[in-house]
Amino acid sequence: MKIYTRTGDQGETSLLYGKRVSKADDRVKAFGTLDEANAQIGLAVCFIKDCTWMGKATFIDRLQRIQSLLFHAGGELSTPADKEVKWTLNDRHVEELEAQIDAWEATLPSLKSFILPGGSRAAGTLHIARTIVRRAERESIGIDGLNSTVLVFLNRLSDYLFVAARYANLKEGVEDHKFVPDEKDND
């Protein structure tokens, strides 16, 4: 099977069930943004594979689980409002994110200030993925017929990726860089 179909050469693509829409359609923008986030998480996994800390395999498994869930969220976004979604995100998926956030946070120093995105290569990449998920969330708001749990999932996922970035820094022995306001800016 060839990877190219030539059916998108005029700026259209197909949603699930074959409905043709512009590539500038809100649904296409949102699931395209999720694809971008998924690729960033995949890059973070590549960086983590090069690390030597114990427990990295479980961390990678959790991130790859998120990558799979992003495919499902994309499936929901690519299903027209008048069609049945074959697989939906539900409260259990949100609770799964919350449980992992809580587990990682229990190992992290408490936050007393904002932190700057960055640190290790894996953490920096997870911070980028977090901001991309935030964009996907904004793009998904108002999409007709969208399961409301998708928005909750994306909101929680950005928190998950923030904590995952901090956790990666902790495991790699890299301190989070604290935001320090420049008092000169207030003059």
C-alpha positions as CSV (number, residue, x, y, z in Angstrom):
1,M,0.0,0.0,0.0
2,K,1.3,3.4,-0.9
3,I,1.6,6.1,1.8
4,Y,0.4,8.8,-0.5
5,T,-3.1,9.0,-1.9
6,R,-3.2,12.3,-3.7
7,T,-6.6,12.9,-2.3
8,G,-5.4,15.8,-0.1
9,D,-3.6,17.7,-2.8
10,Q,-6.3,20.3,-3.0
11,G,-6.3,21.1,0.7
12,E,-8.9,18.6,1.9
13,T,-8.8,15.5,4.0
14,S,-11.1,12.8,5.2
15,L,-12.5,12.5,8.7
16,L,-13.5,9.0,9.9
17,Y,-16.5,7.7,7.9
18,G,-15.1,9.4,4.8
19,K,-16.5,12.9,5.3
20,R,-14.3,15.4,3.3
21,V,-13.3,18.6,5.0
22,S,-10.8,21.4,4.6
23,K,-7.4,20.8,6.2
24,A,-8.1,24.1,7.9
25,D,-11.2,22.6,9.6
26,D,-11.2,23.0,13.5
27,R,-11.3,19.2,13.9
28,V,-8.3,18.7,11.6
29,K,-6.3,21.5,13.4
30,A,-7.0,19.9,16.8
31,F,-6.1,16.3,15.9
32,G,-3.1,17.6,13.9
33,T,-1.9,19.4,17.1
34,L,-2.4,16.1,19.1
35,D,-0.2,14.4,16.5
36,E,2.5,17.1,17.1
37,A,2.3,16.5,20.9
38,N,2.5,12.8,20.3
39,A,5.7,13.2,18.3
40,Q,7.2,15.4,21.0
41,I,6.5,12.7,23.6
42,G,8.1,10.2,21.3
43,L,11.2,12.4,21.2
44,A,11.2,12.5,25.0
45,V,11.1,8.7,25.1
46,C,14.1,8.6,22.8
47,F,16.0,10.8,25.2
48,I,15.0,8.8,28.2
49,K,16.1,5.6,26.6
50,D,19.7,7.0,26.7
51,C,19.4,7.6,30.5
52,T,20.8,5.3,33.1
53,W,18.4,5.9,36.1
54,M,16.4,3.1,37.6
55,G,12.7,3.0,36.8
56,K,13.1,4.5,33.3
57,A,11.4,1.6,31.7
58,T,8.2,2.2,33.7
59,F,8.4,5.9,33.0
60,I,8.7,5.1,29.2
61,D,5.7,2.7,29.5
62,R,3.6,5.5,31.0
63,L,4.6,7.9,28.3
64,Q,3.9,5.4,25.6
65,R,0.5,4.8,27.2
66,I,-0.2,8.5,26.8
67,Q,0.8,8.3,23.2
68,S,-1.8,5.6,22.6
69,L,-4.5,7.6,24.4
70,L,-3.6,10.6,22.2
71,F,-4.4,8.4,19.2
72,H,-7.8,7.7,20.8
73,A,-8.4,11.4,21.5
74,G,-7.5,12.1,17.8
75,G,-10.0,9.5,16.8
76,E,-12.7,11.3,18.7
77,L,-11.7,14.6,17.2
78,S,-11.7,13.1,13.7
79,T,-15.2,11.6,14.0
80,P,-18.0,13.9,12.5
81,A,-20.5,15.1,15.1
82,D,-23.3,13.0,13.5
83,K,-21.4,9.7,13.6
84,E,-20.7,7.2,16.4
85,V,-17.2,7.3,18.0
86,K,-15.9,3.7,18.2
87,W,-13.7,4.3,21.2
88,T,-14.1,7.1,23.7
89,L,-12.1,8.6,26.5
90,N,-13.9,8.4,29.9
91,D,-13.4,9.3,33.5
92,R,-11.2,6.3,34.1
93,H,-8.6,7.8,31.7
94,V,-8.7,11.1,33.5
95,E,-8.4,9.3,36.9
96,E,-5.4,7.4,35.5
97,L,-3.6,10.7,34.8
98,E,-4.5,12.1,38.2
99,A,-3.2,9.0,40.0
100,Q,0.1,9.2,38.2
101,I,0.4,12.9,38.8
102,D,-0.1,12.4,42.5
103,A,2.4,9.5,42.6
104,W,5.1,11.6,40.9
105,E,4.4,14.7,42.9
106,A,4.9,12.7,46.1
107,T,8.5,12.3,45.1
108,L,9.2,15.9,44.0
109,P,10.2,18.9,46.0
110,S,7.1,21.1,46.5
111,L,6.8,24.1,44.3
112,K,7.2,27.5,45.9
113,S,7.6,29.5,42.7
114,F,7.1,29.1,39.0
115,I,9.8,27.1,37.2
116,L,11.3,27.7,33.8
117,P,10.7,25.0,31.2
118,G,13.8,23.0,30.6
119,G,16.4,21.1,32.4
120,S,17.3,17.8,30.9
121,R,16.7,17.0,27.2
122,A,13.8,14.7,28.2
123,A,12.2,17.3,30.5
124,G,12.6,20.1,28.0
125,T,10.9,18.0,25.3
126,L,8.0,17.1,27.8
127,H,7.6,20.8,28.5
128,I,7.2,21.4,24.7
129,A,4.6,18.6,24.5
130,R,2.8,20.2,27.4
131,T,2.4,23.5,25.6
132,I,1.3,21.7,22.4
133,V,-1.4,19.8,24.4
134,R,-2.6,23.2,25.8
135,R,-2.9,24.4,22.2
136,A,-4.9,21.3,21.2
137,E,-7.2,21.9,24.2
138,R,-7.8,25.5,23.0
139,E,-8.4,24.2,19.5
140,S,-10.9,21.6,20.7
141,I,-13.1,24.0,22.6
142,G,-16.4,24.4,20.7
143,I,-16.1,21.5,18.4
144,D,-19.6,20.3,17.7
145,G,-20.5,17.0,19.3
146,L,-17.2,16.4,21.0
147,N,-17.2,14.2,24.1
148,S,-16.6,16.7,27.0
149,T,-14.2,14.3,28.6
150,V,-11.7,15.0,25.8
151,L,-11.4,18.5,27.1
152,V,-11.0,17.3,30.7
153,F,-8.4,14.7,29.5
154,L,-6.4,17.3,27.6
155,N,-6.5,19.8,30.5
156,R,-5.2,17.1,32.9
157,L,-2.7,15.8,30.4
158,S,-0.9,19.1,30.3
159,D,-0.6,18.9,34.1
160,Y,0.6,15.3,33.7
161,L,3.3,16.4,31.3
162,F,4.4,19.3,33.5
163,V,4.9,16.9,36.4
164,A,6.5,14.3,34.1
165,A,9.1,16.9,33.1
166,R,9.9,17.7,36.7
167,Y,10.1,14.0,37.5
168,A,12.5,13.4,34.6
169,N,14.7,16.3,35.9
170,L,14.7,14.7,39.4
171,K,15.6,11.3,38.1
172,E,18.4,12.8,35.9
173,G,19.7,14.9,38.8
174,V,18.9,18.2,37.1
175,E,17.3,20.9,39.3
176,D,14.2,22.7,38.1
177,H,15.2,26.3,37.2
178,K,13.1,28.7,39.3
179,F,11.5,31.8,37.8
180,V,13.0,34.9,39.5
181,P,11.1,38.1,38.7
182,D,13.3,41.0,37.7
183,E,12.5,43.8,40.0
184,K,13.9,46.3,37.5
185,D,10.8,45.5,35.3
186,N,8.6,47.1,38.0
187,D,10.4,50.5,37.8
